[in-house]
Amino acid sequence: MVSTAPTLRRMARFGLTLVLIGTLSACATTYRNHGYVPSEDELAEVIVGVDTRDTVAETVGTPSSSGLLSDGGYYYVRSRVRHQGLREPKVVERQLVAISFSSNGVVENIERYELEDGQPVRLTRRVTESSIRDQGLIRQLLGNLANFNPGQFLE
């Protein structure tokens, strides 16, 4: 008769090894890159006072963001985010290149900012209160019937 105890032990070790490998790999650090920032060589090709929006777009590519106004600048943003196990993702590197233009569309300035140059912006959550909070659909419809004035349609 063949003993099943050694086979069970091998299977238990194998299962424990798989659990250990899975646990360790879940804690591994991964990095994700988001966005695009032109290199120093590409930015050296942009000449302040000479190049326009179109030539900048041809030289270094179109930006991921541009100014809110029609005369706003081009903003190239790149972030590197670290993901580690169950911890919250953390931005470990951020670069922003801002190219500003004059009113006639010529490059005025090129600036580079790093993560250390920024300041955290605290967002607040504002919720507008509604007057229909505790009213169901039927109550709202019946309430609107009370406001109906047939005289409005006769005029």
C-alpha positions in Angstrom: 0.0 0.0 0.0 1.3 3.4 -1.0 1.3 6.1 1.7 -0.4 9.4 0.7 1.2 11.4 3.5 4.4 12.3 1.5 2.2 13.3 -1.5 0.0 15.5 0.7 3.1 17.1 2.2 4.4 17.9 -1.3 1.1 19.4 -2.4 0.9 21.5 0.8 4.5 22.8 0.2 3.6 23.6 -3.4 0.5 25.4 -2.4 2.3 27.3 0.4 5.0 28.3 -2.2 2.4 29.6 -4.6 0.7 31.6 -1.8 4.1 33.1 -0.8 5.0 34.0 -4.4 1.6 35.6 -4.9 1.9 37.6 -1.7 5.4 38.8 -2.5 4.4 39.8 -6.1 1.4 41.7 -4.8 3.8 43.9 -2.8 6.1 44.6 -5.7 6.5 48.2 -6.7 5.4 49.2 -10.2 5.7 52.6 -11.9 3.4 54.1 -14.4 4.2 57.0 -16.7 1.5 59.4 -17.9 1.8 62.2 -20.4 4.6 63.7 -22.6 7.2 66.4 -22.1 9.5 67.4 -24.9 13.2 66.8 -24.3 15.8 69.6 -23.9 17.0 69.0 -27.4 13.5 69.4 -28.9 12.9 72.6 -26.8 16.3 74.0 -28.0 14.8 74.0 -31.6 12.0 76.3 -30.5 13.2 79.9 -30.8 11.6 82.5 -28.6 10.3 85.5 -30.6 10.4 83.6 -33.9 8.4 80.4 -33.7 4.6 80.4 -33.7 1.9 77.9 -32.4 2.0 76.0 -35.6 5.8 75.7 -35.8 5.9 74.6 -32.1 3.3 71.9 -32.8 5.4 70.7 -35.7 8.7 70.8 -33.8 7.7 69.2 -30.4 4.2 67.9 -31.0 0.8 69.0 -29.9 0.3 69.5 -26.1 -1.8 67.4 -23.9 -3.3 70.7 -22.5 -3.5 74.2 -23.7 -4.7 77.5 -22.1 -8.3 78.1 -21.3 -8.4 81.2 -23.4 -7.7 81.3 -27.1 -4.4 83.1 -26.5 -3.4 80.6 -23.7 -0.1 78.7 -23.8 0.8 75.1 -24.5 1.3 72.9 -21.4 3.1 69.6 -21.7 2.8 67.4 -18.5 4.4 64.1 -17.6 3.9 62.3 -14.3 5.5 59.1 -12.9 3.3 57.4 -10.3 4.5 54.6 -7.9 2.1 51.8 -7.1 3.2 49.6 -4.2 1.0 46.8 -2.9 -2.2 48.0 -1.2 -0.8 51.5 -0.5 -2.2 54.6 -2.2 -0.5 55.5 -5.4 2.1 58.3 -5.0 3.3 60.8 -7.6 7.1 60.6 -7.4 8.0 62.8 -10.4 6.1 65.4 -12.4 7.4 67.7 -15.1 5.5 70.6 -16.7 6.7 72.6 -19.7 4.8 75.8 -20.3 5.2 77.6 -23.6 3.5 81.0 -23.6 2.6 83.0 -26.7 2.1 86.7 -27.4 -1.3 88.0 -28.6 -0.1 87.5 -32.2 0.8 83.8 -31.6 4.6 84.1 -31.3 6.5 82.2 -28.6 7.1 84.6 -25.6 8.6 82.2 -23.0 9.4 78.6 -22.3 9.4 77.4 -18.7 10.0 74.1 -17.0 8.6 73.1 -13.6 9.2 70.1 -11.5 7.2 68.4 -8.7 9.1 70.4 -6.1 8.0 73.7 -7.7 4.3 73.0 -7.3 2.1 73.6 -4.4 -0.7 71.2 -3.4 -4.2 72.4 -4.3 -6.9 71.4 -1.8 -10.2 70.7 -3.5 -13.4 71.1 -1.6 -16.5 69.3 -2.3 -19.6 71.5 -2.6 -23.0 70.1 -3.0 -25.9 72.2 -4.0 -29.0 71.4 -1.9 -32.2 70.6 -3.8 -35.7 71.6 -2.7 -37.1 68.2 -3.9 -35.1 66.2 -1.4 -37.9 64.4 0.4 -40.5 64.4 -2.4 -41.3 61.4 -4.5 -42.1 61.5 -8.2 -45.9 61.4 -7.7 -45.8 64.2 -5.1 -43.8 66.4 -7.5 -46.2 65.8 -10.4 -49.2 66.5 -8.2 -47.5 69.7 -6.9 -46.9 70.9 -10.5 -50.7 70.4 -11.3 -51.5 72.8 -8.5 -49.4 75.4 -10.2 -51.1 74.9 -13.6 -53.1 78.0 -14.8 -55.2 77.4 -18.0 -55.5 81.2 -18.4 -51.9 81.3 -19.6 -52.9 79.4 -22.8 -55.9 81.5 -23.6 -54.1 84.8 -23.9 
